[in-house]
Amino acid sequence: MPTEPGRVEILALAGLPEVQPGDDLAGLIGDALEATPRALPLEPGDVLVVTQKIVSKAEGAVADLRTVTPRPEAVTWAERWDRDARAIEVVLRDARRIVRMDHGVLIVETPHGFVCANGGVDASNVGPASGDLVTLLPADPDASAAAIRSALRARFGADLAVIVSDSFGRPWRWGIVDVALGVSGLHPLEDLRGVPDADGRVMRTTIRAVADELASAAELALGKTAGRPVALVRGANPPLGEDTIASVLIPAEMDLFR
């Protein structure tokens, strides 16, 4: 039954196993869709939100800390702030630039252009190898989303948009929210500039971060400790189409905080 206007439904998918490198992630998600009540049949405008952690594990975007030899600078900084020097080394190896290292916080720009803590390198929820393994961000999150979308379209005969999500901190505010790292099948932004608001006043600066909003909404159903890494969002009516996550990145010449 289609979702009522003005209502958004989020279904955390059931039954996904612990994902391992080389797993058929789209196949596992397809099985979970079949096992989740009301998820099928897919409806126009459905959006699948897949957490980065399982995408990275399936694609082998992981680092075994037992094989990492940290540089002296990483050791010194880690000792000062009670961090794992090996994990710091992994972050520094892949960073496009270091934005800030202070108060035990390492902010870098990733090769994708994301500015985030630890370059997205994460030691949580990695499975049985916890303590020795960290996940990295997928090399191309847009391509990861597109591959999942294509496989599910072939299996179910219906298209749906796919978002790869991850948790980011925010300047000036405590707490993390989930944002989109990669997209396929939807525009990550909805540009409302030039559109009248409810009072008829033409909006001049309003651009909605739709993909980020969907990722954050999905996280409310998934949680951080429940072992639910995929959600289906229904009824949000996002702007559908072909786009990339690069659309959300502010160019350097417009970045007031660089």
C-alpha positions as CSV (number, residue, x, y, z in Angstrom):
1,M,0.0,0.0,0.0
2,P,1.5,3.4,-1.0
3,T,2.6,5.7,1.9
4,E,0.1,8.4,2.7
5,P,1.0,11.9,1.7
6,G,2.8,13.8,4.4
7,R,4.0,10.5,6.0
8,V,7.5,8.9,5.7
9,E,8.0,5.3,6.6
10,I,11.4,3.8,7.5
11,L,11.9,0.0,7.5
12,A,15.1,-1.4,9.0
13,L,15.8,-4.5,7.0
14,A,15.9,-7.8,8.9
15,G,18.3,-10.7,8.8
16,L,21.6,-9.4,7.3
17,P,24.5,-11.6,8.5
18,E,28.0,-10.3,9.4
19,V,29.4,-9.1,6.1
20,Q,32.8,-10.3,5.0
21,P,35.2,-9.2,2.3
22,G,34.0,-10.5,-1.1
23,D,30.4,-11.1,0.0
24,D,27.6,-10.4,-2.5
25,L,26.3,-7.4,-0.7
26,A,23.4,-6.8,-3.1
27,G,22.4,-10.4,-2.8
28,L,22.3,-10.2,1.0
29,I,20.3,-7.0,0.8
30,G,17.9,-8.6,-1.6
31,D,17.4,-11.5,0.8
32,A,16.8,-9.0,3.6
33,L,14.2,-7.2,1.5
34,E,12.3,-10.4,1.0
35,A,12.5,-11.2,4.7
36,T,11.2,-7.8,5.9
37,P,7.5,-7.4,6.2
38,R,6.0,-4.7,3.9
39,A,9.3,-4.0,2.2
40,L,8.2,-5.6,-1.1
41,P,6.9,-4.9,-3.6
42,L,9.2,-1.9,-4.1
43,E,7.3,1.3,-4.8
44,P,8.2,4.4,-6.9
45,G,10.4,6.8,-4.9
46,D,11.7,4.1,-2.5
47,V,15.2,4.9,-1.2
48,L,17.6,2.3,0.2
49,V,20.1,3.6,2.7
50,V,23.1,1.3,3.2
51,T,25.6,2.1,5.9
52,Q,29.2,2.5,4.8
53,K,30.5,-0.1,7.2
54,I,29.0,-3.1,5.3
55,V,29.9,-1.6,1.9
56,S,33.5,-1.2,3.0
57,K,33.7,-4.7,4.4
58,A,32.2,-6.3,1.4
59,E,34.5,-4.4,-0.9
60,G,37.6,-5.2,1.2
61,A,38.1,-1.5,2.2
62,V,39.7,-2.5,5.5
63,A,43.1,-2.3,7.1
64,D,44.7,-4.8,9.4
65,L,46.4,-2.8,12.1
66,R,48.8,-5.7,12.9
67,T,50.5,-4.9,9.5
68,V,50.8,-1.1,10.0
69,T,54.0,0.5,11.2
70,P,53.2,4.1,12.3
71,R,55.5,7.0,11.5
72,P,57.2,8.8,14.5
73,E,54.8,11.7,14.2
74,A,51.8,9.4,14.5
75,V,53.3,7.7,17.6
76,T,54.0,11.0,19.3
77,W,50.6,12.4,18.7
78,A,48.9,9.1,19.7
79,E,50.8,8.9,22.9
80,R,49.8,12.4,23.9
81,W,46.1,11.8,23.3
82,D,45.8,8.1,24.2
83,R,45.1,7.0,20.6
84,D,46.2,4.0,18.6
85,A,49.2,5.1,16.6
86,R,48.5,2.5,13.9
87,A,45.0,3.8,13.3
88,I,46.4,7.4,13.1
89,E,48.9,6.2,10.5
90,V,46.1,4.7,8.4
91,V,44.3,8.0,8.5
92,L,47.4,10.0,7.5
93,R,48.3,7.7,4.7
94,D,45.1,8.4,2.8
95,A,44.5,12.0,3.7
96,R,44.5,14.6,1.0
97,R,45.2,17.2,3.6
98,I,45.3,17.6,7.3
99,V,42.7,20.2,8.4
100,R,43.4,20.1,12.2
101,M,45.1,17.9,14.7
102,D,44.4,19.0,18.3
103,H,42.6,18.0,21.5
104,G,42.8,14.3,20.4
105,V,40.8,15.1,17.3
106,L,42.2,14.5,13.8
107,I,40.2,16.2,11.0
108,V,41.3,15.5,7.4
109,E,40.1,15.9,3.9
110,T,39.7,12.5,2.2
111,P,40.5,11.7,-1.4
112,H,36.8,12.0,-2.1
113,G,36.7,15.6,-0.8
114,F,35.0,14.9,2.4
115,V,36.2,16.8,5.5
116,C,35.6,14.6,8.6
117,A,37.1,13.1,11.7
118,N,39.7,10.4,11.1
119,G,39.1,10.4,7.4
120,G,36.2,8.0,8.0
121,V,38.6,5.3,9.3
122,D,36.6,3.5,12.0
123,A,37.3,0.7,14.5
124,S,33.7,0.2,15.6
125,N,31.3,-2.6,14.4
126,V,34.0,-4.4,12.5
127,G,33.1,-7.9,13.7
128,P,35.2,-10.7,15.2
129,A,38.5,-8.9,14.3
130,S,37.6,-5.9,16.6
131,G,40.8,-4.3,17.9
132,D,42.9,-5.4,14.9
133,L,40.8,-4.2,12.0
134,V,39.6,-0.8,10.9
135,T,37.3,0.0,7.9
136,L,38.1,2.7,5.4
137,L,35.7,4.6,3.2
138,P,34.8,2.9,0.0
139,A,37.0,4.1,-2.9
140,D,34.0,5.3,-4.9
141,P,30.8,5.4,-2.9
142,D,28.7,6.5,-5.9
143,A,29.8,3.4,-7.8
144,S,29.1,1.3,-4.7
145,A,25.5,2.7,-4.6
146,A,25.1,2.2,-8.3
147,A,26.2,-1.5,-8.2
148,I,23.7,-2.2,-5.4
149,R,20.9,-0.4,-7.3
150,S,21.6,-2.2,-10.6
151,A,21.6,-5.7,-8.9
152,L,18.4,-5.1,-7.0
153,R,16.7,-3.7,-10.2
154,A,17.7,-6.9,-12.0
155,R,16.4,-9.1,-9.2
156,F,13.1,-7.3,-8.4
157,G,12.2,-5.7,-11.7
158,A,11.8,-2.3,-10.1
159,D,14.1,0.7,-9.6
160,L,15.0,2.4,-6.4
161,A,17.5,5.0,-5.3
162,V,20.4,4.0,-3.2
163,I,22.4,6.0,-0.7
164,V,25.6,4.9,1.0
165,S,25.7,6.6,4.4
166,D,28.1,7.3,7.3
167,S,28.2,9.2,10.5
168,F,29.9,12.6,10.5
169,G,30.4,15.2,13.3
170,R,29.4,18.8,12.8
171,P,31.3,22.0,13.5
172,W,29.9,24.0,16.5
173,R,27.5,21.2,17.6
174,W,28.0,18.1,19.7
175,G,26.9,14.8,18.3
176,I,27.0,12.9,15.1
177,V,24.5,12.5,12.3
178,D,24.4,10.3,9.3
179,V,25.1,11.8,5.9
180,A,25.3,10.6,2.3
181,L,28.7,9.4,1.0
182,G,27.4,8.1,-2.3
183,V,24.2,8.2,-4.3
184,S,22.6,6.5,-7.2
185,G,19.2,7.3,-8.7
186,L,18.5,10.6,-6.9
187,H,19.8,14.1,-6.7
188,P,21.5,14.7,-3.3
189,L,20.3,18.3,-3.3
190,E,17.0,20.0,-4.0
191,D,17.6,23.6,-5.2
192,L,14.7,25.8,-4.2
193,R,16.2,29.0,-5.2
194,G,13.7,31.0,-7.2
195,V,10.7,29.1,-5.8
196,P,8.1,31.0,-3.7
197,D,7.7,30.1,-0.1
198,A,4.4,29.7,1.6
199,D,4.0,33.5,1.8
200,G,4.9,34.0,-1.8
201,R,8.4,35.3,-1.0
202,V,10.9,34.0,-3.5
203,M,13.6,32.0,-1.8
204,R,17.1,33.1,-2.8
205,T,19.5,30.7,-0.9
206,T,17.5,27.6,0.1
207,I,19.0,24.3,-1.0
208,R,17.8,21.2,0.8
209,A,20.4,18.5,1.5
210,V,17.9,15.7,0.7
211,A,20.3,12.8,0.6
212,D,21.8,13.8,4.0
213,E,18.3,14.1,5.4
214,L,17.3,10.7,4.2
215,A,20.5,9.1,5.6
216,S,20.0,10.7,9.0
217,A,16.3,9.7,9.1
218,A,17.3,6.1,8.3
219,E,19.8,6.1,11.1
220,L,17.0,6.7,13.6
221,A,15.5,3.3,12.6
222,L,18.9,1.5,12.3
223,G,20.6,2.7,15.5
224,K,24.3,2.2,16.2
225,T,24.3,-1.0,18.2
226,A,21.4,-3.0,16.9
227,G,23.2,-4.7,14.0
228,R,20.8,-3.3,11.4
229,P,22.9,-1.7,8.6
230,V,20.2,-1.2,5.8
231,A,16.9,0.7,5.8
232,L,14.2,1.3,3.2
233,V,12.8,4.8,3.3
234,R,9.3,5.2,1.7
235,G,7.2,8.2,1.1
236,A,9.9,10.9,1.2
237,N,9.5,11.7,-2.5
238,P,13.1,12.8,-3.1
239,P,14.2,14.4,-6.4
240,L,15.0,11.4,-8.6
241,G,17.6,11.4,-11.3
242,E,21.3,10.6,-12.1
243,D,23.8,12.6,-10.0
244,T,26.9,12.2,-7.8
245,I,27.7,13.1,-4.3
246,A,30.2,15.7,-5.6
247,S,27.2,18.0,-6.0
248,V,27.1,18.5,-2.2
249,L,30.8,19.5,-1.8
250,I,31.5,23.2,-1.5
251,P,34.3,24.3,-3.9
252,A,37.5,25.5,-2.3
253,E,37.0,29.0,-3.6
254,M,33.6,29.2,-1.8
255,D,34.7,27.5,1.4
256,L,34.6,30.2,4.1
257,F,36.3,27.9,6.7
258,R,39.2,26.6,4.7
